[in-house]
Amino acid sequence: MIEKWIEKRLIDDIGYKRYIHSVGVMETSVKLSKIYNCNMDKARMAGLLHDCGKLQDKKNYLKMIDDFDIILDNVMEHNIDLIHGSLGAKIAEKVYDVHDKEILSAIYYHTTGKENMSLLEKIVYIADYIEPNRDFEGVERVRELAFVDLNESLIQSMDNTIKYIVDKKILIHLDTIKARNYLILEKDSE
């Protein structure tokens, strides 16, 4: 059950459509947490709040980034879509009173991934990619994989994302490359 004040605040901040997406990510995170034996309450909260930094009012982005002393790397400065992970972690902490470091990290890295991701980080990352409202080429395959081989689904989703980013001629965040490489090396060592 989502507390009413959280629901209202999220809808006000990110809009109804993004809120519905966030509920889908929350529900998918909970399903995956049951399969992979991850803390369900953390998965629920991280899934729901993962996009709390994707504000409707883009003018507030720079002000909030400054207010929260968020340091942007070179790639984030050139791709505003990546900022909402780090901003979201700060908003989750300051506005929604979330202090669990694992939840905050899952929110922070849900857009890029990172090297040696925790189980919760993996679940929220892939839940964001496969939630039921997502409909794009390749999502069904990744959706199926996520429920049987989490790491393989992550590799496939990152491959798809990297191909998309390359086609769009957008900068690729190094955290995504490191996350993908780590997962492949881990798989190869099994």
Helices and strands as residue ranges (DSSP letters): H 4-14, H 16-36, H 40-49, H 59-67, H 74-78, G 80-82, H 83-94, H 101-108, H 119-130, H 139-146, H 150-168, H 174-188
